[in-house]
Amino acid sequence: MLPGMTNTAKRVMQPREGLSGSRPTEPTGRGPALLRSGGEHGKAFDLRLLGRAHQAGAKTNIPFLQNVLNNQQFLGGTVDTQFIDENPELFQLRPAQNRAQKLLYYLGHIMVNGPTTPIPVKASPSSADPIVPAVPIGPPPAGFRDILLREGPEGFARAVRNHQGLLLMDTTFRDAHQSLLATRVRTHDLKKISPYVAHNFNKLFSIENWGGATFDVAMRFLYECPWRRLQELRELIPNIPFQMLLRGANAVGYTNYPDNVVFKFCEVAKENGMDVFRVFDSLNYLPNLLLGMEAVGSAGGVVEAAISYTGDVADPSRTKYSLQYYMDLAEELVRAGTHILCIKDMAGLLKPAACTMLVSSLRDRFPDLPLHIHTHDTSGAGVAAMLACAQAGADVVDVASDSMSGMTSQPSMGALVACTRGTPLDTGVPLERVFDYSEYWEGARGLYAAFDCTATMKSGNSDVYENEIPGGQYTNLHFQAHSMGLGSKFKEVKKAYVEANQMLGDLIKVTPSSKIVGDLAQFMVQNGLSRADAEAQAEELSFPRSVVEFLQGYIGIPYGGFPEPLRSKVLKDLPRVEGRPGASLPPLDLQALEKELIERHGEEVTPEDVLSAAMYPDVFTQYKDFTATFGPVDSLNTRLFLQGPKIAEEFEVELERGKTLHIKALAMSDLNWAGQRQVFFELNGQLRSILVKDTQAMKEMHFHPKALKDVKGQIGAPMPGKVIDIKVAAGDKVAKGQPLCVLSAMKMETVVTSPMEGTVRKVHVTTDMTLEGDDLILEIE
C-alpha cells in the first residue's frame, strides 16, 4: 500500500477472496453487481453514499475512493496488488464542489455585510411571493417557432407578413426590466412564469429575453451565467420564437470586437436556442450593421435589421434625421438581405403623426417586407403610437406585461390586446390570460424594490421629447447619478444630457452611444461645467474614457462626422481609428483563450464561457471567482439572494432535481478582535458555522484622507467609485495630462489624469479600493 493512504482506502484495496500475491483473479463478473446491489450477502454499497458523505463535509479521501470505484479494471474484478501502481490516474482527484458550504458562506456574508450587488435605493424585497398561475398538463400548443423550424427564416418572414391581425413581441423578459428595474430580474423568476407563457401566449411573434445589457449584468451583478439562462428558458418555452438584441459589431458589449468573435457569438447563440436577432448599431453606422447582419445570417438566424430612430420626421425644422435619411438607410438594409425591418425607437420619440408618415412610407416602398416597431412609453404616448403604426401597416409591435409596462418600459400588452379586439388588427391573445400574467409580474416586481425606478420616478415624462434619453438608459442613468451623489441634481443631469449630445454632434443615442452622452453629462454636472466651459477647457479636462474612445473612432463614425474642434482638443496625439473599427482588429485566438481559461478555472470550461470571456474578460473572471467562492447563488430565491435569511428562518434550496438543502439560520455572534462574526446554520439537521469578515466594521476602523484642494499636487477622486487600474507608482515622473488611474462607478469608467508635471510622491490607493468623492488618490511634487 502507498504511504499516506487512509485506513478506509486500505480496507477498500484489500484483496478479496481469491486474490493472492501478484496473480490476478479470474473474472467473476461479480464486481459491478456487488457494487450495485450488495451481492449475495445483501451488503449494499451505493456510490451515492460517498457523495452524500462528501456533501456533509467529511474530510476523507472520498475523491480517491470514487476514482477507484469508477475504474473499469476494478469494476471488472481483474485487479492485483499492482493496481494502484499501474493506475496513477486514481490520484487525479477532482476538487469537491462543496456547494452547500459555499452557499452558507454566501448567506452568512449577506447577513453580515448586506447585498453583494450594488443597491441604489434602500428598500427591502417584498415579503410576499409572486402568484404563479396554473399551467395545464402536457406540451404547449404550436406557435410561430414551429413555422420557423419547419420553413426557415425566409418562410418565417413570409408567414409573418401574411398573418391576419397585429402580432406582438413581449419584452417583459428583457427590455421591460432593463428599463424599469435596472436589468436585475434573475433567471429564477423568469423560469417560474415560463411554462405559463408557453401554454397561453403561443400566438406571440416572439419573446425578447436575451442580449442588450442582460448579458453582462447577469455575470456582473447577478452572478449567473447568461448562456444558462437562454438554455433553461428554451427548455421551458419550446414553441415561441426567442428574440435578442445584438449591438451589431459590438455583439452584446460596449465596444467593437474582432469579427470572428461576433460570428462565433451568433453561431453559439443560435445553437443554444436563439431565433430572431435584432441587429442595430448605436450610430446607425452601416458597416457595423452589415457585419452583424452577416454574422446572424451565417449562423442561420432570423435577421431583423433595426434602424435606430431619433429626431421627429413630422417636424420640418428637424432636418438632420429626416424621412429621407430613414428611407435611404432602409434601402441599404433591404438590399443587404434583412428578413425583417425594425424601427427601433429607443427613447419613445415616435408621435402618432410621425408613425403614420414613416411606417406608411416604408410599407409603400417595401410591400412584402415584415415591419416591426419598437418604442418606449416614457412620454405616455406609447399605446397611441403603436396603434398608429399598426394602422399604417406595421406587422409587429413591442409590448410588455401590464405591471411591467409604461414609463420607461414598453406600452401595455393588455391595452394593445383590448384596443384591437374584434378589429382587423385583433392580436388573438386572450385578454384574461394577460391579467394573470400581469399579476405574477406585479408580485415579482416587488422583490426588486431596491432597483425599481418608481422609488424616485413616479410617472413618465414628456420632457423625453427634448432630452431624448433612451428608456433603457433612463433608469440606469438615474441610479448612476445617485451612486455619484448627484441624485438631487437629476434634472440638471437631464439638461446636461441635451448639452452633451449637442457637443458630440447630435448623435443617434442607444447603447453604447447613449452611455457616452450620459457619461459626459454626469461628468459636466459633477464638475460644474457648462457646454461652453467643457469646450473651452477640453485640452485640460480628464474626460470619461468612453468619450475619449468615441472621439478616437472606436465604435464607428457618426452620421455627419465627428465634432470639431472638440475632437482635436481632446485627442491631441492619441491614435484615431479610420473606418469600421473591427476591420482593423486581428482575429482573436479562441482556442488559446480556451486553454488559458482551463488553466485558470479547470476543465469545465464551455464554448459559451470562452465567448463570455472574449467580450467581458474582467467581468467573467470576477464572476468565476465569485461562484468559486460562494457557489451556485442562482439556486437561491430572490429574497435570499438580495438580503439573506432572518435569524430562525427555515428554507429549502434546490441545487438540482433531487438535491435539496434544508437550511435554518440560527444565530450571529458579536464582532471579534479580528473584525469577524460567526454565523451559525443548521444544514440538513447538522450544525454549521461560517466565519465572515465584517467589512463595514473594518471600513469604520479605517479613515481615508481627503485631497485638500488648496494643496497643489494632491489628486482627489472626481467621483465616488472603485479603483480598477493604477497606472503610476511612487517615484514615477508624470507629464501634464498623463493618466494616473481609472475609476469605475455603475459601468462608467473615468480616467484621472495629472493636472501638472512632476514626480509621484505617494500613492494612497490600491486596486479594487472603493473611494468617495475627493478621497486622496496620490500626491505629486
Summary of the structure (lengths in Angstrom):
residues: 781
radius of gyration: 29.4
end to end distance: 67.6
largest distance: 98.9
contacts: 2657
relative contact order: 0.11
helix: 44%
strand: 15%
